[in-house]
């Protein structure tokens, strides 16, 4: 529902779309409802993965086919939550809770940017705040992390200015402030490397197999977010590998 309400906020979807089909007067608040007919959903229709499987990929109220994105995203988040449990520092449950918040908003931002080429400011600001709290509760915030965030943001800002906004959006510029602040210097460089390589590979595949034009726009945020996640969980091992071979 956060995705739908953010689409309404950014005027990507009219908040009256479902009001015409349902008796629900406030379609951007309250409990979850069906994307197709607006009927309010029961609690058992909101259980991650199980609801989609139980309903066989269709909405119970109007029998519309549900996107595969729903169970896929829920599965990915479940895996990331499991990985997060291994990242608890000194059994600090505050950091575990913050980690769940960070993962949730990373996934939300990734999906929203892929669909609309927009990284919502509110989710980025929540990530930045959570990143500061993360290092605060773990007592490891150093000036180098702040400098990494500022340096990463200035780097993309320069690309934004050089390309006049066509090569890099301001949403990416704001997001990498969190990335640098959260990962630190070495892992931030690794994340940039992975993001640019991943974006280039996917871009080539889109051109070859999906006949996209070379000048077609593609969001960069999802690659930054995926690279952030990889660097967070496996950055130390990847950096050690690169140090040994390069």
Secondary structure, 3 states (H helix, E strand, C coil): CHHHHHHHHCCCCCCCCCCCCCCCCCCCCCCCECCCCCCECCHHHCCCCHHHHHCCCECCCCCCECCHHHHHHHHHHHHHHHHHHCCCHHHCHHHHHHHHHHHHHHHHHHHHHHHHCCCCHHHHHHHHHHHHHHHHHHCCCCHHHHHHHHHHHHHHHHHHHHCCCCCCCHHHHHHHHHHHHHHCHHHHHHHHHHHHHHHHHHHHHHHHHHCCCCCCCCCCHHHHHHHHHHHHHHHHHHHHHHHHHC
